[in-house]
Amino acid sequence: MNDPQRKEMRMTEKRHIIMIVDDEPLNLKLLSGLLRDDYTLIAANSGKKALKIIHSGKIPDLILLDIMMPEIDGYEVCRALKDNEKTKDIPIIFISAMNEADDEEKGLSYGAVDYIRKPFVPSIVRARVNTHLRLSDSLSELKRLYKYALESNPLTGLPGNNAIMMRVNTALSNKEPVCVLYLDLDNFKAYNDKYGFAMGDKIILFTAELLSQQMETVSKSFLAHIGGDDFFALIPSDDYVNFVENFIREFDNQVKQFYSFEDIRKGKIVSINRSGEKQEFPIITISIACVDLKETSYTRYLEVNDACTALKKLAKQQGGSSYFSDRRR
């Protein structure tokens, strides 16, 4: 790979931030020279200054930390960072001229991930920095996936309410031109009461799978399961009308597969209403509330949520599968 290609790759990849902490100017210069082409660097010539920089909000992805420094040594800096919830996961590599095994053991016992002895071997420094950044990124991704799994709906595996709130807040903060969709099945309880929960679960899964299939052709989309028969989706503003209309058409055509031939012929079922009485209910349809963030002035998740709830009621009043949009400023 030639130098222009390598430079282009660095520009497109995430550029990690590395803090170098050493009271010796020569060491700061040497390490900066080794790493500046591949990383964004923050230099601190004392432990006290390093903590001040980090507590101001400039949190690095990895720290190269000298041990022997005046005022606050590397061990105390490491301890302070590991005791702080916001900084405890930053990988710290000690750099030191102290070459005894006990020194290395002590450093690792404080929570450091590695120990590099002076004088530096450039290839070793680069390799260990790269390795620990990769490990840190992998651990962060595993934590994200674990949290995602805990919050996912157990039936559909789709993200739940916390993910929805975070995604909407991100869209609001970034002023993304996207439309929020709140989808709710109509007459689902009556279906459950007649056909049973196992068949009801099949309709929930069918709805999730159909939404996923339809969203494969839409870029920058997001799908989640609020719970029960309620779903959430985020669609680019320019695409949501076509998406909703196509989805409704496919839903109405395919949902009939979950009914008996006789019920499909009649176009309705007989089930028990909330008063315990027999009542006729139509085939399941879907109501969709559409809140186009591009055309509205909402700034908080709760405002969007309230708008979705109100619009869903209006959509249900229209009868059959339908959608209702809010594009008011």
URPELIN-V181361 format. One record per backbone hydrogen bond with DSSP energy under -1.0 kcal/mol. CO is the residue of the C=O (numbers start at 1). NH is the residue of the N-H. Records with the same first field share a line. If there is no record, write none. Layout:
CO = NH  NH
This chain:
2 = 6
3 = 7
4 = 8
5 = 9
6 = 10
7 = 11
8 = 12
9 = 13
16 = 40
17 = 61  62
18 = 42
19 = 64
20 = 44
21 = 66
24 = 28
25 = 29
26 = 30
27 = 31
28 = 32
29 = 33
30 = 34
31 = 35
32 = 36
35 = 38  39
40 = 18
42 = 20
44 = 22
46 = 50
47 = 51
48 = 52
49 = 53
50 = 54
51 = 55
53 = 58
54 = 57
57 = 59
62 = 19
63 = 93
64 = 21
65 = 95
67 = 69  74
70 = 72
73 = 77
74 = 78
75 = 79
76 = 80
77 = 81
78 = 82
79 = 83
81 = 84
84 = 88
87 = 90
91 = 63
92 = 113  114
93 = 65
94 = 116
95 = 67
96 = 118
100 = 104
101 = 105
102 = 106
103 = 107
104 = 108
105 = 109
106 = 110
107 = 112
108 = 111
114 = 94
116 = 96
121 = 125
122 = 126
123 = 127
124 = 128
125 = 129
126 = 130
127 = 131
128 = 132
129 = 133
130 = 134
131 = 135
132 = 136
133 = 137
134 = 138
135 = 139
136 = 140
137 = 141
138 = 142
139 = 143
140 = 144
141 = 145
142 = 146
143 = 147
144 = 148
145 = 149
146 = 150
147 = 151
148 = 152
153 = 157
158 = 153
159 = 225
160 = 164
161 = 165
162 = 166
163 = 167
164 = 168
165 = 169
166 = 170
167 = 171
168 = 172
169 = 173
170 = 174
171 = 176
176 = 178
177 = 237
178 = 293
179 = 235
180 = 291
181 = 233
182 = 289
183 = 231
184 = 287
187 = 191
188 = 192
189 = 193
190 = 194
191 = 195
192 = 196
196 = 200
197 = 201
198 = 202
199 = 203
200 = 204
201 = 205
202 = 206
203 = 207
204 = 208
205 = 209
206 = 210
207 = 211
208 = 212
209 = 213
210 = 214
211 = 215
215 = 218
222 = 234
224 = 232
227 = 230
229 = 185
230 = 227
231 = 183
232 = 224
233 = 181
234 = 222
235 = 179
236 = 239  240
239 = 243
240 = 244
241 = 245
242 = 246
243 = 247
244 = 248
245 = 249
246 = 250
247 = 251
248 = 252
249 = 253
250 = 254
251 = 255
254 = 257
255 = 258
256 = 259
260 = 264
261 = 265
262 = 266
263 = 267  268
269 = 281
271 = 279
273 = 276
277 = 273
279 = 271
281 = 269
285 = 186
286 = 322
287 = 184
288 = 324
289 = 182
290 = 326
291 = 180
292 = 295
300 = 304
301 = 305
302 = 306
303 = 307
304 = 308
305 = 309
306 = 310
307 = 311
308 = 312
309 = 313
310 = 314
311 = 315
312 = 316
313 = 317
315 = 318
316 = 319
322 = 288
324 = 290
326 = 292
